[in-house]
Amino acid sequence: MAQGLRIGVPYAMASFLLGLSFGVLARPVMGALATIVMSVIVFAGSAQFAALAVLSAGGGALPAIVAGSLLNLRFIPMGIAIAASLDHRAIGRAMRGQALVDASWALANRGDGSFDIALLLGSTLAQYPAWVLGTVAGVLAGGVITDPGSLGLDAIFPAFFLALLAIELQRPGARLVCALAVVIALALIPIAPPGVPIIAAALAALAGLRR
């Protein structure tokens, strides 16, 4: 877990900046308290930004929840992947599953189908408070930072996932999976609702069944 905390620090810094951007953008739409509570409870950047995009466009709560939920469906295959590494009872497995986030999942992957759960927990423990504190800072600074893009904060989100991808591309067979995922996502983006291309692209991971 200590190792997870240590290697999770760079991702925690990115989480803080992402949370800052979310806080700035969400406060005028959702209000200060709702914005902070959402980050505390949901703790899923892509889903929160998707929901915010729907609300900002004038959509209601239900479409916003659906958009966020579609993006969070990716945690189902990720949860299945770590299931075999969780040697705990049902409640313990469920509690540890709450620490499943993109960066921690990638960092905890041993490359042989197993996951270092303690490292996963430590990495998430570093990122969660950074995300919440970043959101709080964004809410408080909303009157000063009116456009996060002017500070380059809009580039943090793609850069965050590119860093995760760089790690995964070092694994055997990862480049084939990545290429398939790109093709699927690009084909669906013009015609599918937000979130669906991401979920469909995850099907490329089935290429790992070749063994």
Secondary structure, DSSP 4 states (H G I P E B T S, - for coil): -HHHHHHHHHHHHHHHHHHHHHHHHHHHHH-HHHHHHHHHHT--HHHHHHHHHHHHTT--HHHHHHHHHHHHTTHHHHHHHHHTT--S-HHHHHHHHTT--HHHHHHHB-SSS-B-HHHHHHHHHHHHHHHHHHHHHHHHTTTT-S-GGGGTGGGHHHHHHHHHHHHHTTSTTHHHHHHHHHHHHHHHTTTS-TTHHHHHHGGGGGGGGG-
